[in-house]
Structures are given as structure tokens and as C-alpha cells.
Amino acid sequence: MSDNIIWILLGKYASGEITAEELAALDALIAAHPDAAVLKTLATSIWELPTDAMPAHPVVHQRIWNRVNIRVRHSFAWRSPRRLAAAAAIIVVIGWIAWKIMMPYVYSPRQQISEAGTGKLSLTLPDGSKVCLNHHSRLVYDDRQFGKKNREVTLTGEAFFEVAGHAAHPFVIHTSRMNITVLGTSFNVKAYATDSIISTTLISGKIAVSFPHQPGKAVELLPNEKIIVPAATASTNIVRSFAQKDSSGKATDLLWLNNKLVFDNESFATLAQQMEQWYGVSIHFAHPSLMQLKFSGIIDTEPIEETLKALQLSRSFTFQVHNREVWIDK
């Protein structure tokens, strides 16, 4: 048993993780194993070698092996059974050391980040699922795990998903206030950080929506259904409704895919938030009463100045645009 323990203790000694009791036990074992004293020095010297900034895995492995191989060749003549046993011990100790060096690189997540700026961004994920990101939206996933151990993404903003079927790994979208699990379907998720609500609209298939702030609660949506939750963490109100459609029968939540922003009897404050995302601007109100004005309509691809002029036809206000700043006044 002592032959097994000594190699474990040598690895802990080299990495600096050995306790006082284990160090005392190691010294006692070394006294009975003279070759182990050489291993103790060798293991420490290898551990203390500078590794610089570690690059990709194959290079790291080669660097470690080159250092170990040179030192091992100069430390032993592989003759006696006792020294052959010591050589085997080196492999164990070096394996421990290499593991401690490589562990952060093996297990640290590698984020794949896709961001849409002032326009839309279409992308295909490694599993074949298709995503269209709306203006100023961000999708993040771990490309070492995605499609292999899971299919989980985190969304900030708005996106339309067409999810490829994969029975072994459900597709999961995380937002700040809801998690959406699906096996294969198409749906829209709107979860901008500045929005007062977060919503998902199912177009086809079936999804299950759960809520991080309400453990154990889940809602299954059918096609043309919609879930809305408040963005404020203190609220637990969940609204389930049918998706609103335009005259052609298309869900209005999807009109952004055709470069259209739809609003129906919405306050100027709410509309301003949508316009900020749509145009990449900041909108400021000189008087709080202006924020309560109500508007209905559709914004297409026209510049923001043209949109504001169109809004002026139904409500009285003035505006000024300077670079990316918009000022609304009476």
C-alpha cells in the first residue's frame, strides 16, 4: 500500500497541496525508498518550470513531455527493477502535474458569441438550428458542449429560432426571466435588457417555458400562443394569450423579420424603447407627460426622422436629432 501512497503524496508535494500530516508521512516513506528522494526533487523542478501563456492543447502536451523526457533521461539508467519501478512512479507524478496544469484549459468554457448591431444577423448553429437575431441582440453558447453534451444558449434581445430536432439533447434558451425548452419547432423570443416585459411566441411545434424565479412552475405552449412575464424580478405575474396577427394572418411579433416594427396603442415611452433598439439611438423626453402619448402603426425601413414626422401627424410634439441622441419636447 505504501508504494501506491508515495506517488500520490509526491504529486501533492509538487503541486503544493500537501498537508502537514501528509508531508510527515511522505518523509517517512522516502526514508524507506531511497529512489523516491530523487523523484521528490524531480517532481518539484518540473512543477516549477515556467509555462508561459499556455496555447492550444497539443502544444502544451508536447512542451510538458519534452521537459519530462529530457530530465528523466538524465536522471536514471533504466537497469534495475527498483529503478524501473521509480520510472513508473515518474509517470504517475508527471501525470498529476500535467493534470493540474491542463485542468483549467480542459474545463474552462469557451463562449461563442454572436451579436447583431444596427441590423439583423442570421446564423446556423452547429446542430443545424437556424437563428435570426434582431437589432442589438446577443446569443451566447459554449461551443465545446453545444451539440455534444447539451444544446443550451443564452439570449439577450430578440431572436427567431428554427430548431433542428435532436431527441437526446433538448434545445434550451435562457433569458433573465424565463427558460424555454424545445425538441424541434419555430418560435420568437423577446428579452431585451431594457424591456419591461419578456415574451415568447410559438409558431409551430411545442415548447415548455419555465421560470428561474418560480422553481417548479412550467407552462407548455401550443402553436400561436404567447407567454409574457414582467422583467422586474419582484413580479410573478404570467400572462398567457393568443398571438396577435395582421391582416395576412402572420403573427405581428414576427414582422421584424421583414424589417417592420408594429405597435398598437402603445405609450410613447414604450415605443421609444423599441425605437432605441430599432435605430440604435437614445431618446430623451423633456416632459413626463409626453411619455404617456399613445400611438398605433408600423415602422418600416424609413429613417428615424421620417418615423417621427409620421408620429407627429397624430400627436403634437417636437423633436431634434443630434448624432445618436433624440430629444422629444412639446
C-alpha positions as CSV (number, residue, x, y, z in Angstrom):
1,M,0.0,0.0,0.0
2,S,2.8,2.4,0.8
3,D,4.1,2.1,-2.9
4,N,0.7,3.5,-4.1
5,I,0.5,6.2,-1.4
6,I,4.0,7.6,-2.0
7,W,3.3,8.5,-5.6
8,I,0.1,10.3,-4.6
9,L,1.9,12.2,-1.9
10,L,4.7,13.1,-4.3
11,G,2.1,14.6,-6.7
12,K,0.6,16.7,-3.8
13,Y,4.0,17.8,-2.7
14,A,5.0,19.0,-6.2
15,S,1.7,21.0,-6.6
16,G,1.9,22.5,-3.1
17,E,-1.3,20.9,-1.9
18,I,0.1,18.5,0.7
19,T,-0.9,18.9,4.3
20,A,1.5,18.8,7.3
21,E,0.3,15.3,8.2
22,E,0.8,14.1,4.6
23,L,4.3,15.7,4.4
24,A,5.3,13.8,7.6
25,A,4.0,10.6,6.0
26,L,5.9,11.3,2.8
27,D,9.2,11.9,4.6
28,A,8.8,8.6,6.4
29,L,8.1,6.8,3.2
30,I,11.1,8.4,1.5
31,A,13.3,7.1,4.2
32,A,12.3,3.6,3.2
33,H,12.5,4.3,-0.5
34,P,15.8,6.0,-1.5
35,D,14.8,6.4,-5.2
36,A,11.8,8.4,-4.1
37,A,14.0,11.1,-2.8
38,V,15.2,11.7,-6.3
39,L,11.6,11.7,-7.6
40,K,10.7,14.4,-5.0
41,T,13.4,16.7,-6.4
42,L,12.5,15.9,-10.0
43,A,8.8,16.4,-9.5
44,T,9.3,19.8,-7.8
45,S,11.7,21.0,-10.5
46,I,9.2,20.1,-13.3
47,W,6.3,21.8,-11.4
48,E,8.3,25.0,-11.0
49,L,9.3,25.3,-14.7
50,P,7.7,28.4,-16.3
51,T,4.9,27.5,-18.6
52,D,4.3,31.0,-20.1
53,A,0.9,31.5,-21.6
54,M,-0.5,28.1,-22.4
55,P,-1.6,27.8,-26.1
56,A,-3.7,25.0,-27.6
57,H,-3.7,21.6,-26.0
58,P,-1.3,19.7,-28.4
59,V,1.4,22.3,-27.9
60,V,1.0,22.1,-24.1
61,H,1.2,18.4,-24.1
62,Q,4.4,18.4,-26.3
63,R,6.0,21.1,-24.0
64,I,5.4,19.1,-20.9
65,W,6.6,15.8,-22.5
66,N,9.8,17.5,-23.8
67,R,10.7,18.8,-20.4
68,V,9.9,15.5,-18.7
69,N,11.7,13.3,-21.2
70,I,15.0,15.3,-21.0
71,R,15.1,15.3,-17.3
72,V,14.1,11.6,-17.0
73,R,16.8,10.5,-19.4
74,H,19.5,12.4,-17.4
75,S,18.2,11.2,-14.0
76,F,18.1,7.4,-14.4
77,A,19.8,4.5,-16.1
78,W,16.9,2.1,-16.7
79,R,18.5,-1.1,-15.4
80,S,17.5,-2.4,-12.0
81,P,13.8,-3.4,-11.2
82,R,13.9,-0.9,-8.4
83,R,14.7,1.9,-10.9
84,L,12.2,0.7,-13.3
85,A,9.6,1.0,-10.5
86,A,10.9,4.5,-9.9
87,A,10.5,5.3,-13.6
88,A,6.8,4.2,-13.4
89,A,6.5,6.4,-10.5
90,I,7.7,9.4,-12.5
91,I,4.8,8.8,-15.0
92,V,2.3,8.9,-12.1
93,V,3.8,12.1,-10.6
94,I,4.1,13.8,-14.0
95,G,0.5,12.8,-14.8
96,W,-0.6,14.5,-11.6
97,I,1.4,17.6,-12.5
98,A,0.2,17.7,-16.1
99,W,-3.4,17.3,-14.9
100,K,-3.1,20.3,-12.6
101,I,-1.6,22.4,-15.4
102,M,-4.1,21.4,-18.0
103,M,-7.2,21.3,-15.9
104,P,-8.2,25.0,-16.4
105,Y,-7.8,24.6,-20.2
106,V,-9.8,21.4,-20.4
107,Y,-12.7,22.5,-18.3
108,S,-13.0,26.3,-18.8
109,P,-15.9,27.1,-21.0
110,R,-15.2,28.6,-24.4
111,Q,-18.0,31.0,-25.3
112,Q,-19.2,31.5,-28.8
113,I,-20.8,35.0,-29.0
114,S,-23.0,36.2,-31.9
115,E,-24.1,39.9,-31.8
116,A,-26.4,41.9,-34.1
117,G,-25.6,45.6,-34.3
118,T,-28.0,48.0,-36.0
119,G,-29.1,45.3,-38.5
120,K,-30.3,41.7,-38.3
121,L,-28.0,38.7,-38.1
122,S,-28.8,35.2,-39.4
123,L,-26.7,32.3,-38.3
124,T,-26.8,28.5,-38.3
125,L,-25.7,26.7,-35.1
126,P,-23.6,23.6,-35.1
127,D,-26.7,21.3,-34.7
128,G,-28.3,22.8,-37.8
129,S,-30.7,25.1,-35.9
130,K,-31.3,28.5,-37.5
131,V,-31.4,31.7,-35.6
132,C,-32.2,35.3,-36.8
133,L,-31.1,37.9,-34.3
134,N,-32.9,41.3,-34.2
135,H,-31.2,44.6,-33.8
136,H,-28.8,44.9,-30.8
137,S,-29.3,41.2,-29.7
138,R,-26.7,38.8,-28.4
139,L,-26.6,35.0,-28.4
140,V,-24.0,33.1,-26.3
141,Y,-23.3,29.3,-26.0
142,D,-20.4,27.1,-25.1
143,D,-19.0,25.6,-28.4
144,R,-17.3,22.8,-26.6
145,Q,-20.5,21.5,-25.1
146,F,-23.2,22.5,-27.6
147,G,-24.5,19.6,-29.7
148,K,-22.3,17.2,-27.8
149,K,-23.5,17.3,-24.1
150,N,-26.3,19.9,-24.4
151,R,-27.9,22.5,-26.7
152,E,-28.1,25.5,-24.4
153,V,-27.9,29.1,-25.4
154,T,-28.4,32.4,-23.6
155,L,-30.2,35.2,-25.3
156,T,-30.3,39.0,-24.6
157,G,-32.5,40.8,-27.1
158,E,-34.9,39.3,-29.7
159,A,-34.4,36.3,-31.9
160,F,-36.4,33.9,-34.1
161,F,-35.5,30.2,-33.8
162,E,-36.0,27.3,-36.1
163,V,-34.7,24.4,-34.0
164,A,-33.5,21.2,-35.5
165,G,-34.8,18.0,-33.9
166,H,-32.4,16.2,-31.6
167,A,-34.1,13.7,-29.2
168,A,-31.1,13.2,-27.0
169,H,-30.5,16.9,-26.3
170,P,-33.4,19.3,-26.0
171,F,-32.8,22.9,-27.1
172,V,-32.8,25.3,-24.2
173,I,-32.9,29.1,-24.4
174,H,-32.0,31.0,-21.2
175,T,-33.2,34.6,-20.6
176,S,-33.3,36.6,-17.4
177,R,-36.9,35.7,-16.6
178,M,-37.7,32.5,-18.5
179,N,-36.1,29.4,-19.8
180,I,-37.5,27.7,-22.9
181,T,-37.1,24.0,-23.7
182,V,-37.9,22.6,-27.1
183,L,-37.2,19.5,-29.2
184,G,-37.9,20.9,-32.6
185,T,-40.0,23.9,-33.5
186,S,-40.1,27.6,-34.5
187,F,-40.7,30.5,-32.2
188,N,-39.8,34.0,-31.3
189,V,-38.2,35.2,-28.0
190,K,-38.0,38.9,-27.0
191,A,-35.8,39.6,-24.0
192,Y,-34.1,42.9,-24.2
193,A,-32.4,44.1,-21.0
194,T,-34.3,47.5,-21.2
195,D,-37.7,46.0,-21.9
196,S,-40.4,46.0,-19.1
197,I,-41.6,42.6,-20.3
198,I,-40.1,39.4,-21.7
199,S,-42.1,37.2,-24.1
200,T,-42.0,34.2,-26.3
201,T,-44.4,33.4,-29.2
202,L,-44.8,29.9,-30.5
203,I,-45.3,29.5,-34.3
204,S,-45.1,25.7,-34.7
205,G,-44.3,22.6,-32.6
206,K,-44.4,22.7,-28.8
207,I,-42.3,24.4,-26.1
208,A,-42.1,24.3,-22.3
209,V,-41.4,27.5,-20.5
210,S,-40.0,27.6,-17.0
211,F,-39.2,30.5,-14.7
212,P,-36.0,30.8,-12.7
213,H,-37.7,32.9,-10.1
214,Q,-40.6,30.4,-9.7
215,P,-39.0,27.0,-9.3
216,G,-41.2,24.1,-10.2
217,K,-43.6,26.1,-12.4
218,A,-43.7,25.4,-16.1
219,V,-46.1,26.2,-18.9
220,E,-46.4,24.3,-22.2
221,L,-47.3,26.4,-25.3
222,L,-49.2,25.3,-28.4
223,P,-48.8,27.0,-31.8
224,N,-50.0,30.6,-32.0
225,E,-49.8,31.0,-28.2
226,K,-47.7,33.6,-26.3
227,I,-46.3,34.0,-22.8
228,I,-45.5,37.4,-21.3
229,V,-43.7,37.9,-18.0
230,P,-42.6,41.1,-16.3
231,A,-38.9,41.9,-16.5
232,A,-38.9,43.0,-12.8
233,T,-37.8,40.2,-10.6
234,A,-40.2,41.1,-7.8
235,S,-43.2,40.3,-10.0
236,T,-44.5,36.8,-10.6
237,N,-47.4,37.6,-12.9
238,I,-47.5,35.4,-16.0
239,V,-49.8,36.2,-18.9
240,R,-50.8,33.5,-21.5
241,S,-52.6,34.6,-24.6
242,F,-53.0,34.0,-28.3
243,A,-50.5,35.6,-30.7
244,Q,-51.8,38.8,-32.4
245,K,-51.9,38.6,-36.2
246,D,-52.0,41.1,-39.0
247,S,-54.5,41.1,-41.9
248,S,-52.4,38.5,-43.8
249,G,-52.6,36.1,-40.8
250,K,-49.0,36.4,-39.8
251,A,-48.0,36.9,-36.1
252,T,-47.2,40.5,-35.6
253,D,-44.3,39.5,-33.3
254,L,-42.6,38.2,-36.4
255,L,-42.9,41.3,-38.6
256,W,-39.4,42.4,-37.5
257,L,-38.1,39.6,-39.7
258,N,-39.4,41.6,-42.7
259,N,-38.0,44.9,-41.3
260,K,-41.3,46.1,-39.8
261,L,-41.8,47.3,-36.2
262,V,-45.5,47.0,-35.2
263,F,-47.1,48.9,-32.3
264,D,-50.8,49.1,-31.2
265,N,-52.0,51.7,-28.8
266,E,-48.6,51.8,-27.0
267,S,-47.3,54.7,-24.9
268,F,-44.6,56.9,-26.3
269,A,-42.3,55.6,-23.5
270,T,-42.8,52.0,-24.6
271,L,-42.5,52.9,-28.3
272,A,-39.3,54.9,-27.6
273,Q,-37.7,51.8,-26.1
274,Q,-38.5,49.8,-29.2
275,M,-37.2,52.6,-31.5
276,E,-34.0,52.8,-29.5
277,Q,-33.4,49.1,-30.2
278,W,-34.5,49.5,-33.8
279,Y,-32.5,52.6,-34.7
280,G,-29.6,52.3,-32.2
281,V,-30.3,55.7,-30.6
282,S,-31.1,57.2,-27.2
283,I,-34.4,59.0,-26.8
284,H,-35.0,61.7,-24.1
285,F,-38.3,63.3,-23.1
286,A,-38.3,66.9,-21.9
287,H,-41.6,66.4,-20.1
288,P,-43.0,63.3,-18.4
289,S,-46.5,63.9,-20.0
290,L,-45.1,63.2,-23.4
291,M,-44.2,59.7,-22.4
292,Q,-48.0,59.0,-22.0
293,L,-49.0,59.8,-25.6
294,K,-50.4,56.7,-27.3
295,F,-49.6,55.5,-30.9
296,S,-50.5,52.8,-33.3
297,G,-48.8,52.0,-36.5
298,I,-46.0,50.2,-38.4
299,I,-42.4,51.4,-38.7
300,D,-40.7,50.1,-41.9
301,T,-37.2,50.9,-43.1
302,E,-37.6,54.7,-43.2
303,P,-35.0,56.8,-41.3
304,I,-35.9,57.9,-37.7
305,E,-36.6,61.5,-38.8
306,E,-39.3,60.2,-41.2
307,T,-40.8,58.0,-38.5
308,L,-41.1,60.9,-36.0
309,K,-42.7,63.1,-38.6
310,A,-45.3,60.4,-39.2
311,L,-46.0,60.2,-35.5
312,Q,-46.4,64.0,-35.4
313,L,-49.5,63.6,-37.7
314,S,-51.5,62.0,-34.8
315,R,-49.9,63.7,-31.7
316,S,-48.4,67.1,-31.0
317,F,-44.7,67.1,-30.2
318,T,-41.4,68.4,-31.5
319,F,-38.1,66.6,-31.9
320,Q,-34.4,67.2,-32.6
321,V,-31.9,64.5,-33.7
322,H,-28.2,65.0,-33.0
323,N,-26.0,62.1,-33.9
324,R,-27.4,59.2,-31.9
325,E,-29.4,61.3,-29.5
326,V,-33.1,62.2,-29.9
327,W,-34.8,64.9,-27.9
328,I,-38.6,65.0,-27.6
329,D,-40.3,68.2,-26.5
330,K,-43.7,70.0,-26.6
